[in-house]
């Protein structure tokens, strides 16, 4: 999740248009999610280095940030 969703979508479009294939490697967990939601085969660099799959901790962190942003809007 990006702090500025509109800017994140713009950056996604730029990178998607530059990609020579549907396979993407990135260091950003949020970017992995965005690319996967848009039919790319996206991998976090750590998945490849340590032969692991996206862990629950990334999902937990994503959910935490999402909830914090939601609470900030309510204040």
N, CA, C, O and CB atoms as a CASP TS submission, in Angstrom:
PFRMAT TS
TARGET T0000
AUTHOR 0000-0000-0000
METHOD Language model
MODEL 1
PARENT N/A
ATOM      1  N   UNK     1       0.838  -1.164   0.000  1.00  0.00           N
ATOM      2  CA  UNK     1       0.000   0.000   0.000  1.00  0.00           C
ATOM      3  C   UNK     1       0.886   1.230   0.000  1.00  0.00           C
ATOM      4  O   UNK     1       1.833   1.314   0.781  1.00  0.00           O
ATOM      5  CB  UNK     1      -0.955  -0.004   1.202  1.00  0.00           C
ATOM      6  N   UNK     2       0.595   2.163  -0.847  1.00  0.00           N
ATOM      7  CA  UNK     2       1.359   3.396  -0.894  1.00  0.00           C
ATOM      8  C   UNK     2       0.650   4.469  -0.096  1.00  0.00           C
ATOM      9  O   UNK     2      -0.567   4.427   0.086  1.00  0.00           O
ATOM     10  CB  UNK     2       1.574   3.853  -2.341  1.00  0.00           C
ATOM     11  N   UNK     3       1.423   5.427   0.375  1.00  0.00           N
ATOM     12  CA  UNK     3       0.827   6.522   1.125  1.00  0.00           C
ATOM     13  C   UNK     3       0.033   7.446   0.213  1.00  0.00           C
ATOM     14  O   UNK     3      -0.904   8.110   0.654  1.00  0.00           O
ATOM     15  CB  UNK     3       1.903   7.308   1.859  1.00  0.00           C
ATOM     16  N   UNK     4       0.408   7.485  -1.046  1.00  0.00           N
ATOM     17  CA  UNK     4      -0.302   8.292  -2.034  1.00  0.00           C
ATOM     18  C   UNK     4      -0.777   7.367  -3.155  1.00  0.00           C
ATOM     19  O   UNK     4      -0.057   7.172  -4.135  1.00  0.00           O
ATOM     20  CB  UNK     4       0.610   9.442  -2.595  1.00  0.00           C
ATOM     21  N   UNK     5      -1.985   6.792  -3.026  1.00  0.00           N
ATOM     22  CA  UNK     5      -2.468   5.807  -4.002  1.00  0.00           C
ATOM     23  C   UNK     5      -2.449   6.283  -5.453  1.00  0.00           C
ATOM     24  O   UNK     5      -2.115   5.509  -6.350  1.00  0.00           O
ATOM     25  CB  UNK     5      -3.856   5.409  -3.648  1.00  0.00           C
ATOM     26  N   UNK     6      -2.800   7.540  -5.694  1.00  0.00           N
ATOM     27  CA  UNK     6      -2.815   8.039  -7.076  1.00  0.00           C
ATOM     28  C   UNK     6      -1.405   8.023  -7.668  1.00  0.00           C
ATOM     29  O   UNK     6      -1.201   7.625  -8.815  1.00  0.00           O
ATOM     30  CB  UNK     6      -3.399   9.472  -7.132  1.00  0.00           C
ATOM     31  N   UNK     7      -0.446   8.460  -6.865  1.00  0.00           N
ATOM     32  CA  UNK     7       0.940   8.465  -7.335  1.00  0.00           C
ATOM     33  C   UNK     7       1.428   7.034  -7.536  1.00  0.00           C
ATOM     34  O   UNK     7       2.145   6.745  -8.494  1.00  0.00           O
ATOM     35  CB  UNK     7       1.855   9.213  -6.335  1.00  0.00           C
ATOM     36  N   UNK     8       1.038   6.143  -6.632  1.00  0.00           N
ATOM     37  CA  UNK     8       1.408   4.739  -6.767  1.00  0.00           C
ATOM     38  C   UNK     8       0.871   4.136  -8.052  1.00  0.00           C
ATOM     39  O   UNK     8       1.568   3.369  -8.716  1.00  0.00           O
ATOM     40  CB  UNK     8       0.904   3.948  -5.579  1.00  0.00           C
ATOM     41  N   UNK     9      -0.351   4.471  -8.406  1.00  0.00           N
ATOM     42  CA  UNK     9      -0.955   3.961  -9.645  1.00  0.00           C
ATOM     43  C   UNK     9      -0.233   4.514 -10.868  1.00  0.00           C
ATOM     44  O   UNK     9      -0.024   3.800 -11.849  1.00  0.00           O
ATOM     45  CB  UNK     9      -2.450   4.324  -9.706  1.00  0.00           C
ATOM     46  N   UNK    10       0.144   5.778 -10.806  1.00  0.00           N
ATOM     47  CA  UNK    10       0.898   6.376 -11.915  1.00  0.00           C
ATOM     48  C   UNK    10       2.239   5.667 -12.094  1.00  0.00           C
ATOM     49  O   UNK    10       2.637   5.345 -13.213  1.00  0.00           O
ATOM     50  CB  UNK    10       1.123   7.888 -11.669  1.00  0.00           C
ATOM     51  N   UNK    11       2.931   5.429 -10.978  1.00  0.00           N
ATOM     52  CA  UNK    11       4.224   4.743 -11.050  1.00  0.00           C
ATOM     53  C   UNK    11       4.060   3.316 -11.551  1.00  0.00           C
ATOM     54  O   UNK    11       4.888   2.817 -12.313  1.00  0.00           O
ATOM     55  CB  UNK    11       4.907   4.741  -9.679  1.00  0.00           C
ATOM     56  N   UNK    12       2.977   2.657 -11.113  1.00  0.00           N
ATOM     57  CA  UNK    12       2.718   1.306 -11.608  1.00  0.00           C
ATOM     58  C   UNK    12       2.575   1.323 -13.127  1.00  0.00           C
ATOM     59  O   UNK    12       3.176   0.498 -13.816  1.00  0.00           O
ATOM     60  CB  UNK    12       1.448   0.717 -10.952  1.00  0.00           C
ATOM     61  N   UNK    13       1.786   2.253 -13.649  1.00  0.00           N
ATOM     62  CA  UNK    13       1.562   2.327 -15.097  1.00  0.00           C
ATOM     63  C   UNK    13       2.871   2.547 -15.852  1.00  0.00           C
ATOM     64  O   UNK    13       3.106   1.939 -16.896  1.00  0.00           O
ATOM     65  CB  UNK    13       0.574   3.453 -15.426  1.00  0.00           C
ATOM     66  N   UNK    14       3.715   3.417 -15.317  1.00  0.00           N
ATOM     67  CA  UNK    14       5.010   3.677 -15.961  1.00  0.00           C
ATOM     68  C   UNK    14       5.836   2.400 -16.006  1.00  0.00           C
ATOM     69  O   UNK    14       6.356   2.026 -17.057  1.00  0.00           O
ATOM     70  CB  UNK    14       5.786   4.791 -15.212  1.00  0.00           C
ATOM     71  N   UNK    15       5.953   1.731 -14.859  1.00  0.00           N
ATOM     72  CA  UNK    15       6.772   0.516 -14.789  1.00  0.00           C
ATOM     73  C   UNK    15       6.157  -0.620 -15.607  1.00  0.00           C
ATOM     74  O   UNK    15       6.880  -1.382 -16.250  1.00  0.00           O
ATOM     75  CB  UNK    15       6.944   0.075 -13.330  1.00  0.00           C
ATOM     76  N   UNK    16       4.856  -0.734 -15.587  1.00  0.00           N
ATOM     77  CA  UNK    16       4.195  -1.790 -16.361  1.00  0.00           C
ATOM     78  C   UNK    16       4.449  -1.595 -17.855  1.00  0.00           C
ATOM     79  O   UNK    16       4.667  -2.561 -18.585  1.00  0.00           O
ATOM     80  CB  UNK    16       2.675  -1.805 -16.074  1.00  0.00           C
ATOM     81  N   UNK    17       4.418  -0.353 -18.298  1.00  0.00           N
ATOM     82  CA  UNK    17       4.680  -0.059 -19.715  1.00  0.00           C
ATOM     83  C   UNK    17       6.138  -0.291 -20.096  1.00  0.00           C
ATOM     84  O   UNK    17       6.439  -0.583 -21.253  1.00  0.00           O
ATOM     85  CB  UNK    17       4.297   1.379 -20.028  1.00  0.00           C
ATOM     86  N   UNK    18       7.038  -0.163 -19.133  1.00  0.00           N
ATOM     87  CA  UNK    18       8.464  -0.372 -19.398  1.00  0.00           C
ATOM     88  C   UNK    18       8.859  -1.844 -19.342  1.00  0.00           C
ATOM     89  O   UNK    18       9.904  -2.231 -19.865  1.00  0.00           O
ATOM     90  CB  UNK    18       9.295   0.412 -18.403  1.00  0.00           C
ATOM     91  N   UNK    19       8.036  -2.649 -18.719  1.00  0.00           N
ATOM     92  CA  UNK    19       8.389  -4.054 -18.495  1.00  0.00           C
ATOM     93  C   UNK    19       8.428  -4.830 -19.808  1.00  0.00           C
ATOM     94  O   UNK    19       7.480  -4.776 -20.592  1.00  0.00           O
ATOM     95  CB  UNK    19       7.393  -4.708 -17.531  1.00  0.00           C
ATOM     96  N   UNK    20       9.526  -5.554 -20.048  1.00  0.00           N
ATOM     97  CA  UNK    20       9.614  -6.346 -21.270  1.00  0.00           C
ATOM     98  C   UNK    20       8.798  -7.640 -21.199  1.00  0.00           C
ATOM     99  O   UNK    20       8.567  -8.290 -22.219  1.00  0.00           O
ATOM    100  CB  UNK    20      11.059  -6.674 -21.560  1.00  0.00           C
ATOM    101  N   UNK    21       8.366  -8.007 -19.990  1.00  0.00           N
ATOM    102  CA  UNK    21       7.553  -9.216 -19.831  1.00  0.00           C
ATOM    103  C   UNK    21       6.625  -9.035 -18.638  1.00  0.00           C
ATOM    104  O   UNK    21       6.615  -7.983 -17.998  1.00  0.00           O
ATOM    105  CB  UNK    21       8.451 -10.480 -19.646  1.00  0.00           C
ATOM    106  N   UNK    22       5.856 -10.057 -18.353  1.00  0.00           N
ATOM    107  CA  UNK    22       4.929 -10.014 -17.222  1.00  0.00           C
ATOM    108  C   UNK    22       5.589 -10.498 -15.929  1.00  0.00           C
ATOM    109  O   UNK    22       4.909 -10.656 -14.914  1.00  0.00           O
ATOM    110  CB  UNK    22       3.692 -10.861 -17.524  1.00  0.00           C
ATOM    111  N   UNK    23       6.889 -10.733 -15.951  1.00  0.00           N
ATOM    112  CA  UNK    23       7.613 -11.144 -14.754  1.00  0.00           C
ATOM    113  C   UNK    23       8.369  -9.945 -14.191  1.00  0.00           C
ATOM    114  O   UNK    23       9.153  -9.303 -14.890  1.00  0.00           O
ATOM    115  CB  UNK    23       8.587 -12.316 -15.066  1.00  0.00           C
ATOM    116  N   UNK    24       8.120  -9.656 -12.916  1.00  0.00           N
ATOM    117  CA  UNK    24       8.694  -8.486 -12.261  1.00  0.00           C
ATOM    118  C   UNK    24       9.357  -8.918 -10.961  1.00  0.00           C
ATOM    119  O   UNK    24       8.816  -9.741 -10.223  1.00  0.00           O
ATOM    120  CB  UNK    24       7.611  -7.406 -11.996  1.00  0.00           C
ATOM    121  N   UNK    25      10.534  -8.357 -10.684  1.00  0.00           N
ATOM    122  CA  UNK    25      11.205  -8.539  -9.397  1.00  0.00           C
ATOM    123  C   UNK    25      11.336  -7.158  -8.779  1.00  0.00           C
ATOM    124  O   UNK    25      11.780  -6.216  -9.435  1.00  0.00           O
ATOM    125  CB  UNK    25      12.618  -9.247  -9.554  1.00  0.00           C
ATOM    126  N   UNK    26      10.948  -7.040  -7.518  1.00  0.00           N
ATOM    127  CA  UNK    26      10.996  -5.751  -6.837  1.00  0.00           C
ATOM    128  C   UNK    26      11.413  -5.936  -5.388  1.00  0.00           C
ATOM    129  O   UNK    26      11.365  -7.046  -4.858  1.00  0.00           O
ATOM    130  CB  UNK    26       9.635  -5.045  -6.915  1.00  0.00           C
ATOM    131  N   UNK    27      11.821  -4.850  -4.751  1.00  0.00           N
ATOM    132  CA  UNK    27      12.181  -4.875  -3.337  1.00  0.00           C
ATOM    133  C   UNK    27      11.041  -4.351  -2.467  1.00  0.00           C
ATOM    134  O   UNK    27      11.187  -4.248  -1.249  1.00  0.00           O
ATOM    135  CB  UNK    27      13.447  -4.051  -3.097  1.00  0.00           C
ATOM    136  N   UNK    28       9.926  -4.026  -3.074  1.00  0.00           N
ATOM    137  CA  UNK    28       8.798  -3.402  -2.387  1.00  0.00           C
ATOM    138  C   UNK    28       7.622  -4.382  -2.291  1.00  0.00           C
ATOM    139  O   UNK    28       7.075  -4.808  -3.308  1.00  0.00           O
ATOM    140  CB  UNK    28       8.367  -2.110  -3.120  1.00  0.00           C
ATOM    141  N   UNK    29       7.240  -4.731  -1.057  1.00  0.00           N
ATOM    142  CA  UNK    29       6.140  -5.683  -0.866  1.00  0.00           C
ATOM    143  C   UNK    29       4.822  -5.140  -1.414  1.00  0.00           C
ATOM    144  O   UNK    29       4.019  -5.889  -1.971  1.00  0.00           O
ATOM    145  CB  UNK    29       5.984  -6.020   0.618  1.00  0.00           C
ATOM    146  N   UNK    30       4.608  -3.864  -1.258  1.00  0.00           N
ATOM    147  CA  UNK    30       3.391  -3.248  -1.781  1.00  0.00           C
ATOM    148  C   UNK    30       3.351  -3.322  -3.306  1.00  0.00           C
ATOM    149  O   UNK    30       2.295  -3.534  -3.903  1.00  0.00           O
ATOM    150  CB  UNK    30       3.291  -1.789  -1.321  1.00  0.00           C
ATOM    151  N   UNK    31       4.509  -3.145  -3.919  1.00  0.00           N
ATOM    152  CA  UNK    31       4.591  -3.232  -5.384  1.00  0.00           C
ATOM    153  C   UNK    31       4.296  -4.648  -5.866  1.00  0.00           C
ATOM    154  O   UNK    31       3.651  -4.842  -6.896  1.00  0.00           O
ATOM    155  CB  UNK    31       5.981  -2.789  -5.873  1.00  0.00           C
ATOM    156  N   UNK    32       4.774  -5.632  -5.113  1.00  0.00           N
ATOM    157  CA  UNK    32       4.480  -7.025  -5.457  1.00  0.00           C
ATOM    158  C   UNK    32       2.971  -7.213  -5.519  1.00  0.00           C
ATOM    159  O   UNK    32       2.446  -7.774  -6.481  1.00  0.00           O
ATOM    160  CB  UNK    32       5.116  -8.008  -4.427  1.00  0.00           C
ATOM    161  N   UNK    33       2.280  -6.742  -4.492  1.00  0.00           N
ATOM    162  CA  UNK    33       0.819  -6.878  -4.453  1.00  0.00           C
ATOM    163  C   UNK    33       0.159  -6.169  -5.634  1.00  0.00           C
ATOM    164  O   UNK    33      -0.734  -6.723  -6.275  1.00  0.00           O
ATOM    165  CB  UNK    33       0.269  -6.319  -3.138  1.00  0.00           C
ATOM    166  N   UNK    34       0.597  -4.952  -5.916  1.00  0.00           N
ATOM    167  CA  UNK    34       0.011  -4.185  -7.017  1.00  0.00           C
ATOM    168  C   UNK    34       0.206  -4.887  -8.352  1.00  0.00           C
ATOM    169  O   UNK    34      -0.732  -4.997  -9.141  1.00  0.00           O
ATOM    170  CB  UNK    34       0.619  -2.788  -7.073  1.00  0.00           C
ATOM    171  N   UNK    35       1.420  -5.361  -8.607  1.00  0.00           N
ATOM    172  CA  UNK    35       1.676  -6.047  -9.874  1.00  0.00           C
ATOM    173  C   UNK    35       0.880  -7.344  -9.963  1.00  0.00           C
ATOM    174  O   UNK    35       0.341  -7.668 -11.021  1.00  0.00           O
ATOM    175  CB  UNK    35       3.174  -6.336 -10.034  1.00  0.00           C
ATOM    176  N   UNK    36       0.801  -8.083  -8.870  1.00  0.00           N
ATOM    177  CA  UNK    36       0.044  -9.340  -8.892  1.00  0.00           C
ATOM    178  C   UNK    36      -1.436  -9.083  -9.139  1.00  0.00           C
ATOM    179  O   UNK    36      -2.091  -9.859  -9.834  1.00  0.00           O
ATOM    180  CB  UNK    36       0.230 -10.103  -7.574  1.00  0.00           C
ATOM    181  N   UNK    37      -1.967  -8.008  -8.579  1.00  0.00           N
ATOM    182  CA  UNK    37      -3.371  -7.670  -8.793  1.00  0.00           C
ATOM    183  C   UNK    37      -3.642  -7.290 -10.252  1.00  0.00           C
ATOM    184  O   UNK    37      -4.785  -7.299 -10.709  1.00  0.00           O
ATOM    185  CB  UNK    37      -3.781  -6.523  -7.870  1.00  0.00           C
ATOM    186  N   UNK    38      -2.583  -6.962 -10.957  1.00  0.00           N
ATOM    187  CA  UNK    38      -2.710  -6.559 -12.361  1.00  0.00           C
ATOM    188  C   UNK    38      -2.121  -7.598 -13.311  1.00  0.00           C
ATOM    189  O   UNK    38      -1.594  -7.264 -14.372  1.00  0.00           O
ATOM    190  CB  UNK    38      -2.027  -5.216 -12.585  1.00  0.00           C
ATOM    191  N   UNK    39      -2.222  -8.864 -12.909  1.00  0.00           N
ATOM    192  CA  UNK    39      -1.862 -10.015 -13.752  1.00  0.00           C
ATOM    193  C   UNK    39      -0.390 -10.113 -14.140  1.00  0.00           C
ATOM    194  O   UNK    39      -0.063 -10.622 -15.212  1.00  0.00           O
ATOM    195  CB  UNK    39      -2.664  -9.974 -14.989  1.00  0.00           C
ATOM    196  N   UNK    40       0.495  -9.632 -13.277  1.00  0.00           N
ATOM    197  CA  UNK    40       1.928  -9.822 -13.467  1.00  0.00           C
ATOM    198  C   UNK    40       2.388 -10.943 -12.541  1.00  0.00           C
ATOM    199  O   UNK    40       1.776 -11.189 -11.502  1.00  0.00           O
ATOM    200  CB  UNK    40       2.720  -8.500 -13.190  1.00  0.00           C
ATOM    201  N   UNK    41       3.459 -11.613 -12.918  1.00  0.00           N
ATOM    202  CA  UNK    41       4.111 -12.562 -12.024  1.00  0.00           C
ATOM    203  C   UNK    41       5.172 -11.759 -11.285  1.00  0.00           C
ATOM    204  O   UNK    41       6.289 -11.590 -11.774  1.00  0.00           O
ATOM    205  CB  UNK    41       4.735 -13.808 -12.807  1.00  0.00           C
ATOM    206  N   UNK    42       4.815 -11.268 -10.110  1.00  0.00           N
ATOM    207  CA  UNK    42       5.705 -10.392  -9.353  1.00  0.00           C
ATOM    208  C   UNK    42       6.314 -11.147  -8.182  1.00  0.00           C
ATOM    209  O   UNK    42       5.657 -11.955  -7.526  1.00  0.00           O
ATOM    210  CB  UNK    42       4.951  -9.148  -8.854  1.00  0.00           C
ATOM    211  N   UNK    43       7.588 -10.861  -7.937  1.00  0.00           N
ATOM    212  CA  UNK    43       8.324 -11.511  -6.852  1.00  0.00           C
ATOM    213  C   UNK    43       9.078 -10.462  -6.054  1.00  0.00           C
ATOM    214  O   UNK    43       9.640  -9.520  -6.613  1.00  0.00           O
ATOM    215  CB  UNK    43       9.299 -12.582  -7.401  1.00  0.00           C
ATOM    216  N   UNK    44       9.083 -10.637  -4.754  1.00  0.00           N
ATOM    217  CA  UNK    44       9.929  -9.800  -3.907  1.00  0.00           C
ATOM    218  C   UNK    44      11.335 -10.370  -3.990  1.00  0.00           C
ATOM    219  O   UNK    44      11.508 -11.588  -4.026  1.00  0.00           O
ATOM    220  CB  UNK    44       9.408  -9.750  -2.415  1.00  0.00           C
ATOM    221  N   UNK    45      12.327  -9.515  -4.020  1.00  0.00           N
ATOM    222  CA  UNK    45      13.710  -9.963  -4.169  1.00  0.00           C
ATOM    223  C   UNK    45      14.094 -10.972  -3.084  1.00  0.00           C
ATOM    224  O   UNK    45      14.871 -11.892  -3.339  1.00  0.00           O
ATOM    225  CB  UNK    45      14.660  -8.765  -4.129  1.00  0.00           C
ATOM    226  N   UNK    46      13.551 -10.802  -1.873  1.00  0.00           N
ATOM    227  CA  UNK    46      13.877 -11.729  -0.784  1.00  0.00           C
ATOM    228  C   UNK    46      13.305 -13.121  -1.028  1.00  0.00           C
ATOM    229  O   UNK    46      13.873 -14.117  -0.579  1.00  0.00           O
ATOM    230  CB  UNK    46      13.356 -11.187   0.540  1.00  0.00           C
ATOM    231  N   UNK    47      12.181 -13.190  -1.741  1.00  0.00           N
ATOM    232  CA  UNK    47      11.617 -14.494  -2.096  1.00  0.00           C
ATOM    233  C   UNK    47      12.611 -15.286  -2.934  1.00  0.00           C
ATOM    234  O   UNK    47      12.733 -16.503  -2.794  1.00  0.00           O
ATOM    235  CB  UNK    47      10.286 -14.327  -2.860  1.00  0.00           C
ATOM    236  N   UNK    48      13.307 -14.586  -3.794  1.00  0.00           N
ATOM    237  CA  UNK    48      14.256 -15.254  -4.682  1.00  0.00           C
ATOM    238  C   UNK    48      15.576 -15.549  -3.978  1.00  0.00           C
ATOM    239  O   UNK    48      16.174 -16.606  -4.183  1.00  0.00           O
ATOM    240  CB  UNK    48      14.508 -14.402  -5.919  1.00  0.00           C
ATOM    241  N   UNK    49      16.027 -14.612  -3.149  1.00  0.00           N
ATOM    242  CA  UNK    49      17.300 -14.808  -2.453  1.00  0.00           C
ATOM    243  C   UNK    49      17.235 -15.932  -1.435  1.00  0.00           C
ATOM    244  O   UNK    49      18.174 -16.719  -1.311  1.00  0.00           O
ATOM    245  CB  UNK    49      17.719 -13.530  -1.767  1.00  0.00           C
ATOM    246  N   UNK    50      16.136 -16.010  -0.710  1.00  0.00           N
ATOM    247  CA  UNK    50      16.018 -17.006   0.353  1.00  0.00           C
ATOM    248  C   UNK    50      14.998 -18.085   0.046  1.00  0.00           C
ATOM    249  O   UNK    50      14.579 -18.817   0.942  1.00  0.00           O
ATOM    250  CB  UNK    50      15.655 -16.336   1.641  1.00  0.00           C
ATOM    251  N   UNK    51      14.599 -18.189  -1.202  1.00  0.00           N
ATOM    252  CA  UNK    51      13.663 -19.218  -1.638  1.00  0.00           C
ATOM    253  C   UNK    51      12.449 -19.319  -0.714  1.00  0.00           C
ATOM    254  O   UNK    51      12.086 -20.400  -0.252  1.00  0.00           O
ATOM    255  CB  UNK    51      14.368 -20.560  -1.712  1.00  0.00           C
ATOM    256  N   UNK    52      11.845 -18.187  -0.464  1.00  0.00           N
ATOM    257  CA  UNK    52      10.669 -18.161   0.401  1.00  0.00           C
ATOM    258  C   UNK    52       9.492 -17.580  -0.360  1.00  0.00           C
ATOM    259  O   UNK    52       9.652 -16.968  -1.416  1.00  0.00           O
ATOM    260  CB  UNK    52      10.941 -17.346   1.683  1.00  0.00           C
ATOM    261  N   UNK    53       8.334 -17.779   0.184  1.00  0.00           N
ATOM    262  CA  UNK    53       7.128 -17.193  -0.383  1.00  0.00           C
ATOM    263  C   UNK    53       6.748 -15.982   0.464  1.00  0.00           C
ATOM    264  O   UNK    53       7.240 -15.811   1.579  1.00  0.00           O
ATOM    265  CB  UNK    53       5.960 -18.235  -0.441  1.00  0.00           C
ATOM    266  N   UNK    54       5.878 -15.154  -0.072  1.00  0.00           N
ATOM    267  CA  UNK    54       5.426 -13.986   0.663  1.00  0.00           C
ATOM    268  C   UNK    54       4.909 -14.432   2.020  1.00  0.00           C
ATOM    269  O   UNK    54       4.035 -15.293   2.116  1.00  0.00           O
ATOM    270  CB  UNK    54       4.335 -13.217  -0.122  1.00  0.00           C
ATOM    271  N   UNK    55       5.455 -13.841   3.050  1.00  0.00           N
ATOM    272  CA  UNK    55       5.116 -14.273   4.400  1.00  0.00           C
ATOM    273  C   UNK    55       3.915 -13.528   4.940  1.00  0.00           C
ATOM    274  O   UNK    55       3.536 -12.470   4.439  1.00  0.00           O
ATOM    275  CB  UNK    55       6.294 -14.083   5.323  1.00  0.00           C
ATOM    276  N   UNK    56       3.331 -14.100   5.965  1.00  0.00           N
ATOM    277  CA  UNK    56       2.210 -13.457   6.633  1.00  0.00           C
ATOM    278  C   UNK    56       2.602 -12.132   7.256  1.00  0.00           C
ATOM    279  O   UNK    56       1.765 -11.241   7.407  1.00  0.00           O
ATOM    280  CB  UNK    56       1.644 -14.369   7.688  1.00  0.00           C
ATOM    281  N   UNK    57       3.886 -11.994   7.624  1.00  0.00           N
ATOM    282  CA  UNK    57       4.313 -10.753   8.267  1.00  0.00           C
ATOM    283  C   UNK    57       4.145  -9.562   7.326  1.00  0.00           C
ATOM    284  O   UNK    57       3.810  -8.466   7.775  1.00  0.00           O
ATOM    285  CB  UNK    57       5.774 -10.863   8.723  1.00  0.00           C
ATOM    286  N   UNK    58       4.372  -9.761   6.031  1.00  0.00           N
ATOM    287  CA  UNK    58       4.153  -8.673   5.083  1.00  0.00           C
ATOM    288  C   UNK    58       2.683  -8.309   5.051  1.00  0.00           C
ATOM    289  O   UNK    58       2.318  -7.134   5.049  1.00  0.00           O
ATOM    290  CB  UNK    58       4.642  -9.059   3.677  1.00  0.00           C
ATOM    291  N   UNK    59       1.852  -9.326   5.026  1.00  0.00           N
ATOM    292  CA  UNK    59       0.408  -9.076   5.006  1.00  0.00           C
ATOM    293  C   UNK    59      -0.018  -8.366   6.292  1.00  0.00           C
ATOM    294  O   UNK    59      -0.855  -7.463   6.256  1.00  0.00           O
ATOM    295  CB  UNK    59      -0.377 -10.406   4.835  1.00  0.00           C
ATOM    296  N   UNK    60       0.554  -8.772   7.423  1.00  0.00           N
ATOM    297  CA  UNK    60       0.226  -8.128   8.694  1.00  0.00           C
ATOM    298  C   UNK    60       0.636  -6.661   8.676  1.00  0.00           C
ATOM    299  O   UNK    60      -0.122  -5.798   9.119  1.00  0.00           O
ATOM    300  CB  UNK    60       0.911  -8.856   9.859  1.00  0.00           C
ATOM    301  N   UNK    61       1.824  -6.379   8.169  1.00  0.00           N
ATOM    302  CA  UNK    61       2.316  -5.007   8.102  1.00  0.00           C
ATOM    303  C   UNK    61       1.415  -4.177   7.192  1.00  0.00           C
ATOM    304  O   UNK    61       1.085  -3.035   7.509  1.00  0.00           O
ATOM    305  CB  UNK    61       3.777  -4.972   7.597  1.00  0.00           C
ATOM    306  N   UNK    62       1.027  -4.745   6.083  1.00  0.00           N
ATOM    307  CA  UNK    62       0.140  -4.070   5.142  1.00  0.00           C
ATOM    308  C   UNK    62      -1.190  -3.730   5.827  1.00  0.00           C
ATOM    309  O   UNK    62      -1.687  -2.610   5.706  1.00  0.00           O
ATOM    310  CB  UNK    62      -0.101  -4.954   3.890  1.00  0.00           C
ATOM    311  N   UNK    63      -1.750  -4.689   6.536  1.00  0.00           N
ATOM    312  CA  UNK    63      -3.024  -4.476   7.231  1.00  0.00           C
ATOM    313  C   UNK    63      -2.886  -3.424   8.319  1.00  0.00           C
ATOM    314  O   UNK    63      -3.781  -2.601   8.508  1.00  0.00           O
ATOM    315  CB  UNK    63      -3.531  -5.788   7.836  1.00  0.00           C
ATOM    316  N   UNK    64      -1.764  -3.449   9.036  1.00  0.00           N
ATOM    317  CA  UNK    64      -1.543  -2.482  10.101  1.00  0.00           C
ATOM    318  C   UNK    64      -1.515  -1.062   9.545  1.00  0.00           C
ATOM    319  O   UNK    64      -2.171  -0.170  10.083  1.00  0.00           O
ATOM    320  CB  UNK    64      -0.238  -2.789  10.840  1.00  0.00           C
ATOM    321  N   UNK    65      -0.768  -0.852   8.483  1.00  0.00           N
ATOM    322  CA  UNK    65      -0.685   0.480   7.875  1.00  0.00           C
ATOM    323  C   UNK    65      -2.053   0.919   7.382  1.00  0.00           C
ATOM    324  O   UNK    65      -2.436   2.077   7.546  1.00  0.00           O
ATOM    325  CB  UNK    65       0.330   0.491   6.712  1.00  0.00           C
ATOM    326  N   UNK    66      -2.780   0.006   6.786  1.00  0.00           N
ATOM    327  CA  UNK    66      -4.120   0.312   6.284  1.00  0.00           C
ATOM    328  C   UNK    66      -5.036   0.752   7.431  1.00  0.00           C
ATOM    329  O   UNK    66      -5.777   1.725   7.296  1.00  0.00           O
ATOM    330  CB  UNK    66      -4.720  -0.916   5.558  1.00  0.00           C
ATOM    331  N   UNK    67      -4.984   0.039   8.553  1.00  0.00           N
ATOM    332  CA  UNK    67      -5.815   0.377   9.705  1.00  0.00           C
ATOM    333  C   UNK    67      -5.403   1.703  10.327  1.00  0.00           C
ATOM    334  O   UNK    67      -6.259   2.482  10.747  1.00  0.00           O
ATOM    335  CB  UNK    67      -5.742  -0.725  10.746  1.00  0.00           C
ATOM    336  N   UNK    68      -4.106   1.965  10.390  1.00  0.00           N
ATOM    337  CA  UNK    68      -3.629   3.232  10.945  1.00  0.00           C
ATOM    338  C   UNK    68      -4.125   4.390  10.092  1.00  0.00           C
ATOM    339  O   UNK    68      -4.577   5.405  10.622  1.00  0.00           O
ATOM    340  CB  UNK    68      -2.086   3.248  11.033  1.00  0.00           C
ATOM    341  N   UNK    69      -4.042   4.245   8.781  1.00  0.00           N
ATOM    342  CA  UNK    69      -4.518   5.306   7.892  1.00  0.00           C
ATOM    343  C   UNK    69      -6.014   5.535   8.081  1.00  0.00           C
ATOM    344  O   UNK    69      -6.482   6.673   8.068  1.00  0.00           O
ATOM    345  CB  UNK    69      -4.215   4.957   6.423  1.00  0.00           C
ATOM    346  N   UNK    70      -6.758   4.450   8.256  1.00  0.00           N
ATOM    347  CA  UNK    70      -8.201   4.553   8.442  1.00  0.00           C
ATOM    348  C   UNK    70      -8.506   5.305   9.743  1.00  0.00           C
ATOM    349  O   UNK    70      -9.398   6.152   9.773  1.00  0.00           O
ATOM    350  CB  UNK    70      -8.854   3.145   8.459  1.00  0.00           C
ATOM    351  N   UNK    71      -7.766   4.996  10.818  1.00  0.00           N
ATOM    352  CA  UNK    71      -7.972   5.663  12.103  1.00  0.00           C
ATOM    353  C   UNK    71      -7.608   7.136  12.022  1.00  0.00           C
ATOM    354  O   UNK    71      -8.276   7.975  12.627  1.00  0.00           O
ATOM    355  CB  UNK    71      -7.151   4.981  13.196  1.00  0.00           C
ATOM    356  N   UNK    72      -6.547   7.463  11.275  1.00  0.00           N
ATOM    357  CA  UNK    72      -6.147   8.861  11.118  1.00  0.00           C
ATOM    358  C   UNK    72      -7.243   9.670  10.441  1.00  0.00           C
ATOM    359  O   UNK    72      -7.466  10.827  10.795  1.00  0.00           O
ATOM    360  CB  UNK    72      -4.849   8.960  10.312  1.00  0.00           C
ATOM    361  N   UNK    73      -7.921   9.081   9.484  1.00  0.00           N
ATOM    362  CA  UNK    73      -8.988   9.785   8.773  1.00  0.00           C
ATOM    363  C   UNK    73     -10.187  10.033   9.683  1.00  0.00           C
ATOM    364  O   UNK    73     -10.927  10.998   9.489  1.00  0.00           O
ATOM    365  CB  UNK    73      -9.421   8.988   7.539  1.00  0.00           C
ATOM    366  N   UNK    74     -10.381   9.163  10.674  1.00  0.00           N
ATOM    367  CA  UNK    74     -11.518   9.299  11.574  1.00  0.00           C
ATOM    368  C   UNK    74     -11.281  10.367  12.633  1.00  0.00           C
ATOM    369  O   UNK    74     -12.236  10.887  13.209  1.00  0.00           O
ATOM    370  CB  UNK    74     -11.815   7.972  12.239  1.00  0.00           C
ATOM    371  N   UNK    75     -10.033  10.699  12.893  1.00  0.00           N
ATOM    372  CA  UNK    75      -9.705  11.696  13.935  1.00  0.00           C
ATOM    373  C   UNK    75      -9.966  13.099  13.480  1.00  0.00           C
ATOM    374  O   UNK    75      -9.743  14.045  14.236  1.00  0.00           O
ATOM    375  CB  UNK    75      -8.263  11.576  14.353  1.00  0.00           C
TER
END
